[in-house]
Amino acid sequence: MWPDETALDAAARRLDEWESSLAARAVRARDLSARTQALTGTARSADGLVEVTVDASGLLTGLRLDERVRQHSAAHTARQILAVTRDAHTDLLRQLTDATTKTLGADDPAARAVVESHQRRLGPDPDAPDAAAR
């Protein structure tokens, strides 16, 4: 099957390199998972009335309302909560992108796929009203 011992050695070296590459990718993937699970995104409204924190999945984990929200309508406060939640998602997306590119490398196809996945999940909703409508 192998014409000579040199070809067999070369094939064995390629397999060893491939195995090492896979092991290194697995280590980086575990590292990225650990780093991203601990991330949170936080944002605050310009007037300081609303502060929102989201976890690594983008789920709301903290909501702080200043007592001054009582001076505004419920609809106004609701719009602020939604807008600040989007800003917290943007903050989280920035952190996730940074962690991914630092861990896997900006040119890595897997890194690009991970970042694109985060962008689809956390990026701006095309159906959401724009900032001018707030």
C-alpha positions as CSV (number, residue, x, y, z in Angstrom):
1,M,0.0,0.0,0.0
2,W,2.8,2.4,0.8
3,P,5.5,2.6,-1.8
4,D,8.2,3.2,0.8
5,E,8.8,3.9,4.5
6,T,9.2,7.7,3.8
7,A,5.7,8.0,2.5
8,L,4.4,6.1,5.5
9,D,6.3,8.4,7.9
10,A,5.0,11.5,6.1
11,A,1.4,10.2,6.4
12,A,1.9,9.5,10.1
13,R,3.2,13.0,10.6
14,R,0.2,14.5,8.8
15,L,-2.1,12.5,11.0
16,D,-0.3,13.6,14.1
17,E,-0.4,17.2,13.0
18,W,-4.1,16.9,12.3
19,E,-4.8,15.3,15.7
20,S,-2.8,18.1,17.5
21,S,-4.7,20.7,15.5
22,L,-8.0,19.2,16.6
23,A,-6.9,19.0,20.2
24,A,-5.8,22.7,20.1
25,R,-9.1,23.7,18.6
26,A,-11.0,21.9,21.4
27,V,-8.9,23.6,24.0
28,R,-9.7,27.0,22.5
29,A,-13.4,26.2,22.2
30,R,-13.6,25.2,25.9
31,D,-11.7,28.4,26.8
32,L,-14.1,30.5,24.6
33,S,-17.1,28.9,26.2
34,A,-15.9,29.6,29.7
35,R,-15.0,33.2,28.9
36,T,-18.3,33.9,27.2
37,Q,-20.6,32.2,29.8
38,A,-19.3,34.8,32.4
39,L,-20.1,37.8,30.3
40,T,-22.9,40.3,30.9
41,G,-24.1,43.3,29.0
42,T,-25.2,46.4,30.8
43,A,-26.6,49.7,29.6
44,R,-28.1,52.8,31.2
45,S,-30.5,55.4,29.7
46,A,-29.0,58.8,29.1
47,D,-31.1,60.3,31.9
48,G,-30.1,57.5,34.3
49,L,-33.6,56.4,34.9
50,V,-33.2,52.9,33.6
51,E,-30.4,50.4,33.9
52,V,-30.5,46.9,32.4
53,T,-28.2,43.9,32.6
54,V,-28.4,40.8,30.4
55,D,-26.6,37.5,30.8
56,A,-24.4,35.8,28.2
57,S,-27.6,34.5,26.5
58,G,-29.1,38.0,26.3
59,L,-31.7,37.3,28.9
60,L,-32.6,40.1,31.3
61,T,-31.0,39.5,34.7
62,G,-31.2,42.9,36.2
63,L,-33.4,46.0,35.9
64,R,-32.9,49.1,38.0
65,L,-35.5,51.9,37.8
66,D,-34.7,55.2,39.4
67,E,-37.5,56.6,41.6
68,R,-37.8,59.5,39.1
69,V,-39.5,57.1,36.6
70,R,-42.7,57.8,38.5
71,Q,-42.7,61.3,36.9
72,H,-43.1,59.6,33.4
73,S,-45.9,57.6,31.9
74,A,-45.7,53.8,32.0
75,A,-45.5,53.8,28.1
76,H,-42.4,56.1,28.3
77,T,-40.8,53.9,30.9
78,A,-41.6,50.8,28.9
79,R,-40.0,52.3,25.7
80,Q,-36.9,53.2,27.7
81,I,-36.6,49.7,29.2
82,L,-36.8,48.2,25.6
83,A,-34.3,50.7,24.2
84,V,-31.8,50.1,27.1
85,T,-32.2,46.4,26.8
86,R,-31.2,46.7,23.1
87,D,-28.2,48.8,24.2
88,A,-27.3,46.1,26.8
89,H,-27.5,43.5,24.0
90,T,-25.1,45.7,21.9
91,D,-22.7,45.8,24.8
92,L,-22.9,42.0,25.2
93,L,-22.4,41.5,21.5
94,R,-19.3,43.7,21.6
95,Q,-17.8,41.7,24.4
96,L,-18.7,38.4,22.8
97,T,-17.1,39.5,19.6
98,D,-14.0,40.6,21.4
99,A,-13.6,37.4,23.4
100,T,-14.2,35.3,20.2
101,T,-11.7,37.1,18.1
102,K,-9.1,37.1,20.9
103,T,-9.6,33.4,21.6
104,L,-9.9,32.0,18.1
105,G,-8.4,34.8,15.9
106,A,-10.1,37.3,13.7
107,D,-9.3,35.3,10.5
108,D,-10.5,31.9,11.9
109,P,-13.7,30.7,10.0
110,A,-15.1,29.3,13.2
111,A,-14.7,32.7,14.9
112,R,-16.5,34.4,12.1
113,A,-19.3,31.8,12.3
114,V,-19.6,32.3,16.1
115,V,-19.6,36.1,15.8
116,E,-22.3,35.9,13.0
117,S,-24.4,33.7,15.2
118,H,-24.2,36.2,18.1
119,Q,-25.0,39.0,15.7
120,R,-28.2,37.3,14.5
121,R,-29.3,36.6,18.0
122,L,-28.3,39.8,19.7
123,G,-28.0,42.4,16.9
124,P,-30.5,45.1,16.1
125,D,-34.0,43.8,15.3
126,P,-34.9,45.0,11.8
127,D,-38.6,45.2,12.8
128,A,-37.8,47.3,15.9
129,P,-38.6,51.0,15.8
130,D,-35.5,53.1,15.2
131,A,-34.0,55.6,17.7
132,A,-36.0,58.5,16.2
133,A,-39.3,56.8,17.1
134,R,-38.3,56.4,20.8
